[in-house]
Amino acid sequence: MQISSESKNLSELLPITGNAGYVIPEYQRNYSWKEEQIEQLFNDIAEEDPGYYVGNLLVTNHRDSNDDCDVIDGQQRLTTMSLFLLGIWECLNDWNSTLSEGSSLDENDSEIIFGLKRDIKRQLINEKTKKPRICLLEPDKEIYDAMLGIVNGKTKGRWGNRSLPKRYHFIYNLFTDRTRFDTPQAINDYYQKLVSATTLKISVPDLSEAFTVFSSLNSKGLPLTLVDLLKGEFLAAAKKNSDKNSAVECWSTFSSIFSENEGSDPNATLAMQFFVNNFDALESGGKQSITKSKALKKYQKLISEHYRSGEDYLQVLTDRAHVFAYIARIGNNVYPDGNVDDRLQKLNKLESSQAYPLLLFLFCNAKKLDIVGQLSYILDVLIKFYVRRNITLVPKSSNIRAKMLDFIRTIDERGLTGEEVSSYIFSGLKDMSESDDHFADTILKDGMYDKNAKTTRFLLIDLERNLPGNSFFNKSNPDTLDEYVKKSQPRWTIEHILPEGPLPDYWKDVISPNDREQAEAVQRQYVHLIGNLTLSPYNANLKQLPFVNEDQPFQGEDNYCRSKRDFRDNGDFVGLREGLRLNSSIPSEGEKIEDKTTWTTDDIVRRTEWFKDLILDRYGFTEDTQN
């Protein structure tokens, strides 16, 4: 097999000169990264040293061009970095319009802007062919090409709720954050790190060999991690104070905490996450997070200092790691207090890893801070904060962790204890959050599911369990809302009443009765609003079914599968007539679900209003209210 591999930075992958290009083959998927993945890459590039390794790029020859190659693995990352370049270009292009009246750019700033815009244009678009260097799949290709057209003076166009432009808008806002990029030079500094970001480009001659390499890359072990290197450091230091066997046993106990299943190997990513959060929360004293590349040196120094003073630092870390396992929900670790554990489970479902340093600090110091009785309340406040944040996307993820570290330092410096701690955290999180008016407006106007499916599912389940009225679940029908059929497949999933995907004529006529051609645009506007959502274990069966089937109506059959409303399995309604409290709001007030015959955009708006009131009531920042 003829395989070549070489380290390439972004300036070589997307060069200023030459004809290099990348084609996304038809068997690949469209651009699918979420904001969390984008922001993680953005932050890694910003925080790590120049030349930071971002991953592999596996390519094969393109059949129609010697200059182009097909991307087998790495297209999401490559596309994202090209969008970073476009975001920088557009931010600099708009710089003059952001200046206060009477202000102007100095000569140095003007040169930076001119030079970066010139270079980025040539990196994104082949000067010879005038085509983008990355050829995406339709419909992303049409959108991406139009977005890149702005560097040639064209308009980007409007693309509604399409995923790619929404993700790009998020990226653009990262570069217009003046707290981070207050000068063109600051943007230039980020650009230099971006183009120096390193990728291992692996080239193979044909597709069959590419998949062999791809499988190999994803099945073989990774290089030595920070955890592997720290193991050596701990064993070397610990055996000076105890026998070697004892040190090995202690390390085995420590590393087993990061095993997601009993008897399995420790998860190096989780262990790394612990080391970073432990340093930030309990060792640093600073207000900036440690970077992965600097963690080893910091811990080498800590290990040496602690063991020199006679302290068994590995035991200290083992105790803290047990606490971290409760917080991060690793394996089967259950916090002794059931009320606290229930809240930790909820918080974990809200993708709240930015809060890990604060939680680790609070839980490890709970007795000293006199907040053992306050932990449930603090977790309630964090749950409210993350629900609001994940819906409004304010504040930005990158700002949350810094604020959590600031909470830690302030609590320490002021010597806060007891209710002073919880009151301070409440006020801080409330100040970070958007107002109730903006929160409500976002619920009413923005799609929720496509923004954050996990938070949407959390909300629907939490509301179902806490709405008034008789529960659908009982002793003979236990609550299975949190059950998983497989590791990553929940039993209950989100059901779109107005379906996602290609619409049958029935649904086109319902939501756009005067013009079927406009149905797709109407669908994009309403389909992901929370008022169009419910929960169902029969999501795969309901799919594109009509709300009610007038041609083949339900007539009492034990097994009926021709409409969403009346879907029945072995005599039980399992469609929209299933007895969930959430489904009580599908019919209008005074109407019964069995009498409701259509589901229109007016219904979605009405039910979204209903949800908005419930969510504001449950997740409002009132200090005397707890979940």
N, C-alpha and C positions, 0 to 999 in steps of 0.2 A: 504494500500500500504506500503510495507516494504522499506523504504528509509533510507539510512545512509549518512551522510555528515561529512567530517572532513577536516580540513586545512592541506595541505601537501606541503612541499617544494619540489623542483626538486630532491634533493638528496634522498627523500623518494619515489618519483614517479619512478625515475630511480636509484635504489639503487646499491651500490657496491656489495652487497651480496644478495642472494635470487633469486627467479625465476619469479618475477613480469614481466609481458609483456602486450603489448597493440596491438590489432588487429583492423585495419580499415575495417569495414564491406563493402560488395560489393555495397550496396546502397549509400555509401558515394561517394564524388568526390575525384579526385586526388589532390595532393598538388597544391595549386593555389595562395599562397601569392605572392605579388609583392615586389619589392625592398623597396618601401616606407613603407609598413607594417613591413617588416623585420627590417628596420633601426629604425622605431619608437620603436619597442620592444627592440631592442639592446640599444638604447639611454635611454629608460625608466629604464632598469635594471642598466645601468651605472650611471645614474644621481640620481636616487632615493635611499633612505636608504635601507640597507639589509632587506630582508623579504618583499620586495615590492610585492603587490598583482597584479597578471597578469591576473586573470580571472578564470572562472569555467572549470571543466573537468567533463563531464557527461558520465558515463560508465554503462554498464550492463554486466551480466555474459556471458562469452564465452562458447558456447555449447560443445566444445571439450577439454577444459582445465580448471582446477580449479585455475591455476596460472594466466591465461590471462583474460583480459576483453575486450569487444568491446567498441570502442570510439564513442559515439553518438554526442558529442559536445566538441570542444577544440582540435581536431586533428591537425589543422594548427599550432596552438601555440606550442603544444607538439612536433611536428615534427621539427619546427623551432628551438626550444631550444636544441633538440638533434643535429641539425646541428651546432648550436653554440658550443656544446661540441666537435664535430668532427673538427670544424675549429680551436679551441684551440689546440687540439691534433696535428693536422697537422702543425700548425704554430710552435709549440714547437719542433716537430720532425725535422722541417727544420731550426731550429734556428742556428745550427752550420754553415750551409752553407751560412748564411747571415752575419756572422762575417767577419770583415776586416782581411786581411792577417796578420798573426802573433798574432791575438787575440785569447783568449780562455775563456771558462766559468769558473767562480770561483766555489768553492765547494757548496756554498749556491744555486746558480743558477742551478747547475747540479742536486741538490737534489729536487728542485722545479719541474724541467722538468720531472725527473724520476717519482716523486710522482703523478703529475697531469696526465701524460700519463697512468700510471698504473690504477689510479682510473677511468679515463674517459673510458678506454677500458672496464672495468667491468660494467660501467654504461650503455654503449651502447650495449654491447654484453653479453648475458647470458653465464656465465662460464660453466655451466653444459651442455646446449644444443648447444653452439657455434653459436647460432642464434641471430640476432638483437632483442632487446627488443621491438622494434616497427615494426610491420608487415604492410607495406603499400600495396596499391592496385597496380596491374600491370597496366602500365609498370613501374611505379615508384618503385615498390618493387625490381625489378631486378637491377635497377640503384642504389637505396639506399643501398641494400645489398652489391653491388660491391664497392661502395664508402666507406662503413664501413670496407671493407676487408683490407684497407691499414693499419689498426691497427694490423693486423696479417701478415703484410709483403707482401700483395698482391698488384697488381696494380689496380687503380681505373677504368681504361678503358676510352675510348673516346665515348662520347654520342652526338656529334654534337650539334644541337640547342635545345635539350630537355630542358624543363623548369627547372626541379629539379636541374640538375648539374649547370645550369647557375645561379640559385639562390644561390647554395652552393658556387660557385666561388665568388659571391658578398660577401658572409659571410666571406669566407677565407680572402679576401682582407681587410675586416674590422679589422681582427686580425693581419694582417701584416703591418698595418699603424704604423710606428715607431714614429710618432709624438704623438701617443696615448699610444702605448704599446712599450716602449723603453727598457724594461727589462722583464725577466720572472716573476719577482715579480709583475709587473704591470698587466700582464695577470692573474696571480694567484689572484690578488685582484678582477678582474672582475669575474673570475671563482667562487670565494666565494660568490659574489653577485648573480650570476646566479643560483647556486645550492640552495641558500636561498630564491629565488623567490617563492612566495606562491601562491598556487592554492586551490580553494575549490573543493575537489573531492566529487562528488555526485554519489552514487552507488544505482542502482535499480535492481530488480531481473530479469526483462524481458523487451523486446523491447516495448511492448505496454505502459507499465508504464514509460519507458524512454521518450517516445514521449510526454506523458502527462506532465511530469516534464519539458521537453524542452520547450513546448509551454507556460507553466506557467512562466518559467524563462524569456522568451522573451516578455511576455505580461504585467507582473506586474511592478509596479513602482520600480525605483532604490532607493538605500539608500540615505540618505542625501548627497547632493553634496556640494562643496565649495560655490556655489552660494546660496544654502539654508542657510548655516552657516553665510555667509557674510550679508545676508538680516537681520538676527538678530542683527549683529554688527552695521549695518548702522541705523536701526530703533532705537536701543538703544541710539546711539550717536546723531542722528539727532533730536530726539524728545526733547533733552535737549535744543536745540536752536529754536525749533518750536513745534507746537502742533502735537500730534500723528497722526491725520488724514492727515495733510500736509505731514508728513514723509512717511506715507503709500502711498500716492498719488505719491510722487516723486519716490519712489521705483517702483511703478507700471509703471510709464513712462519709467524709466530706463530699467526694465526687458522686456518691450514690444518691445524694439529695437531688441531683439534677437529672436523674433518670425518670423519664415520663411514665414508664411502666416498671414494676418490680422485676429486677433481674436483667433489665436492658442496660445498654451502655449509656453513660452520661451524655447529655446533649451539650456539646461544646458551646453552642450559641447561647443557651440559657445560662451556662456557667460564666461565659463572658459578660452577659448582661448583669449578672450578680456582681462581678468584680468591678465593673464600671459604676454601678449604682452604689455599691458599698463605699467606694472611694469618694464619690460625690457627696454622699449623705453623711458619712461618719468619719472620714479621714481628711478631706480636702481643706475645709475652712474657706474656700474660695467660692466665687459666684459663677464660675464657668465650668462646664462639664469636661471631664478628662477625655482625651481622644484615645481611640483604640491603639494607635501607634505609640503613644507615650505611656500606656498603662504598664507595660512590662518594667520599664525603668523605675516608675513610681513604686511599684510593688516590691521590686528588688530592694529598694531602700527601706521600705516599711518592714519587710520580713527581717532584714538585718537588724534594724533598730529594736524591734519587739523581742527577738530572740536574744539579743545582746543584754537586754534588761531582765531576761529570765522569764518573760511572758510566753505562754504557749499560744502564739498568734493563730495557728491553724485551728485550735479549739475555739478561739474567739470567732473566727470566720465561720466555723461549723455552726455555732449557735445562731449567728446572723443569717446564715444560709437557710436554716430551718424557718426563720421568720420570712425570708424572701420567698420560700416555697409556698407559704400560705398566701402571700400577696400576689404572686405571679401564677398561682394555681398550678403548680408543677406536680405531676403525678397524682397520688391520692391523698395529699396532705390536706387535712381539715383542721381549721382553727378551733381550739377547745370551746370557745364561746360561740354557740350556734347562731346568735343574732349577728355577731361580727362576721362570722364565716359566710352567712347569707349575703351580706352586703359586699364582702370581698368578691364573691362570685359575680354579683351584679356589675361591680365596677370593672372586673376583668372583661366582661362582655362588651364594654364600651371602649375598648382599645385605649386604655388609660395608662400606658407604660410611661408616659412623661411624668406621672405622679409617683412612680416607684421610689425615687430618692426620698421624697417627703414621707411616704408611708413607711419605708424602712427606718427612717429616723424616728418617727413617732412610735412605731411598734417596739423598736429596740429600747427606747427610752421612756416607755409608757409609765412605769412606776416612778422613775425619777421626775418626770414632768407632771405626775399626778393626773393622768388623763385616761386611766384604765376604763373608768366609767363614761368617758367622753368619746371613745373610739367609734361606737355605732353612729353617734351624731355627726362626727367628722366625716365618716364614710358616706352618710346620707347627703351631706353638703357636696362632697366630691361627685356623687352620682348625679345630683342636679346639675352641677357645673358641666359634666361631660355630656349629658344629654343635650343641654343647650348649646355647648360648643360644637358638637358633632352635627347639629342641625344648622347652625348659623355659620360654622367654620370660623368663628371669632372666639378667642384669639387664634393666631396661627400656631400650629404645632410647635414650631421652632421656638416660639416665645414662652410656651407653657413650662417647659422644663426649667428654663432660666428663672422663671417666677417661683417655681417650687423650691429651687435652691435658695432663692432669696427668702422665702418663708422660713427655711431651716436656719439660715444665718441670723435672721431677725429674732426668732424665738430664742436662740442661743444668746445673742448679744443683750437682749432685753431681760433675759431670765424669766420669761413667761411660764406660768404653770396653770394647771387646772382649766377652768372655764376661760381664762385669758387666752390660752392656746386656741381653743375651738372658736372663740369669738373672733380672734385675729384671722384665722384661716377663712371663716365665713365671710368676713368683710373683704378680704383679699380676693377670694374667688368671685364674689358678687361684683366687685369693681372690674375684674377682668372680663366679665360676661357682657353680652349685649343686653339692652333694656328689654322689658317685657313687650313693648310695642314692636320692636324690631324682631324679637323672637316670634311673636304672633304673625307678623307680616311674612316672615320667611316660611313658616308652616303653611300659610295660605297660598303663597305664590310659587314656591320652589318645589320641584320634585324631591322627595325625601329618599326613596329607595335607591335611585341611581347615584345619589350623593354618598350615602352610607347605609348599605343594606343591613349590616350587623346591628347598628343602632336602631334602625327601623324595626327589625325583628325583636330586639330587646323591648322597645316601646310597646309593640302590639301584645307581646306576652305579658309584660308588666301591667298593662291596662286591663287585659282580659282577666287577670287574677284579682284585680282590685276594683273593677266596676261593680256598682250595686246590682242586686238581683240574684236569682238562683244560678249557681255555677253549673256549667255543663258537666263538670267532673264530680265524681262521688266515689264511695267505696267500691262499687261494682264497676265504675268507669274511672280509674285513677288518672290523675294529671300526668300527661306524658309530653308536655310542651317542651321540656328540656332534653328529652330523650333523643339519642342518635341511632339511626338504623345501622350506619357504618361510622367510622371515625370522623369523617367530614361530611356526613349526610344526615341532617336533622330529620326527625320523623315529621315534624310540622314545619312547613315552609311558607313563604309569603305568596299569596295568591293575588294576582292582579285581576280585578273583576272585568274591567275593560282590558283586554289582553295586550301583552307585549307582542312584538314580532309582527309579521305580515297579517293584515286584517282580512278576514272573510267579508264578503259583500254584506252580510247581515250587520256586522259591527260598523262598517263604513256608512250604511244607511242610518244607523242609530245615532252616530255622533256627528255626521255631516250629511243630513238628509237631502240637502239641495245640491251637493257637489261632492261626489265620491273622490274626486281628485284631491280635495283638501283634507280628506280623512286622516292621512298620515301626519300632516302638520298638527291637526287637532289632537291626535293621539299623543304626539310628543309633548304637547303642552299639559296634558292631564293625566297621562298613564301612571306616572310615578308619585303623584300627590297621595298623601296618606289616606285621603278619603276614598281612594280607589283600591285600598289594600285590605286584606284580611289574612287569616291563617288557615291552612288546610293540610291534612296529611295526604290529600288526593290531588295535589297540584299538577302532577304529570297527567292525570286523567282529565282535568278540567280545561286546561290550555286555551284553545281558541273557540270553545263551545259558545253558543249563544246564551244570553241571559235566560231567555225562555224560548223553547222551540214550538212555534205556533203550528208548524207543519206536522210535527210528530210529538204532540203534547203528552205530558205525564198523565197516566190514567191509573195510578195506584200500583204500578208494578213494583215488585220487591227489588228488582235490579233494573235501573233506568239510567242511561248514560248519554242523554241527548241534550241536556241543558245544564248550565251552572247552578241554577236555582234548585232544580229538582233531582239532581244526581243522587242516586240511591244505590246502596250496596247491602244485599241480604236483609232488606227490610228497613235499613237505617238510612236516614238522610245524611249524606256526607258532603254535599255541596253547600250552597249558600243558605240552605235551610237547616244546616247543622246548628245545634243549639248554643253556639258561642255567644257570650255577651256582646262581643264586637259586632256580630251579625244583626243584633237588634236594631242597629242604626242604619241598616241597608234600606228598609222601607221608610217612608216619610212618617211623621208623627200621625197617629190615628190609622195608619195603614198596616196590614199584615204582610209578612214576607211571602206567603202563599198567594196573595192577591196582587203582588207587584209584578208587572209584566215587562218593564223596560229598565235599562240602566243608562242614563244620559250624562252629559257633562254637568248639567244642573244638579244631578244627584251627587256627583263627585264633589262639587263645590259645597253643597249642603253638608255632606258628611265630613268634609275637611274642616268646616267651621265647628262641627260637633267635636272632632278630635282636638282642634286648637284649644277649646275651652277646657277639656279634660287635661291636656298636657300642661297648660299654664297653671292650672290648679295644683297639679301633682308635682311639677318641677319649678314652681315659683320660689324665689329667694325670700321666704319668710322665716325669720330666725326661730319662731316657736313651732314650726311645722316640720315633722320628720316623716319619712316614708313608712 
